[in-house]
């Protein structure tokens, strides 16, 4: 009630009226500051205005009737890793309490489709807005198994839909990613472990251990994003889907695949397997 009325009356006056110590109210408010709705509100502001500092962000939140402290906003920003580093947005938040997994694929070579999947997140800029792209790549065929584009940098909104898409086509023996929160949360891990997939993560501070999918992301940006114009977000999603699912997977030859497309390379693998079984 106090939160709803605070836009019209001072909090101290409302607390006196309700015979509630203001310290009790602020303590309860502090405990609620990191609730998911507040995080989503911050993400919405940053998606539209990624240049906002914590002071302007705090001011906008308070205009939206949020009762929140400067300390809480700064803490959430640190947790979200939305600060700039060398001119880029950091999408990997490895500062979490979820389980970590060792890099078990470091000395493993993919020998078949769905042997090893690798996942990663990047960001795309559309006007003054930033969107996040989660991708899952098959390490053997280089085929895109799953992807999702979203405004929110969370597992539920971003990486889980990409994984659900990928699992419609098969199940990997290994799933490898960085140590980001989105890949370590329970929903993501349990969905893979329920299918007997072994989790693997790059060592802290070793991004090259996920180099395959990072090179793929660079290819997407260099071959598609840099040369495309979009009329709207709907058009962006449509063009990106065509590039990932049609042009890249079905039409783009890879030198590492003997200049076959990922689809051709995968089809040849299964053709060889069928030939061996028939002899």
Secondary structure, 3 states (H helix, E strand, C coil): CHHHHCCCCCHHHHHHHCCCCHHHHHHHHHHHCCCHHHHHHHHHHHHHCCCCCHHHHHHHHHHCCCCCCHHHHHHHHHHHCCCEECCEECCCCCCCCCCCCCCCCCCCCCCCCCCEEEEEEEEEEECCEEEEEEEEEECCCCCEEEEEEECCCCHHHHHHHHHHHHHCCCCCCEEEECCCHHHHCHHHHHHHHCCCCEEEECCCCCHHHHHHHHHHHHHHHHHCHHHCCCCCHHHHHHHHHHHHHHHHHHHCCEHHHCCECHHHHHHHHHHHHHHHHHC
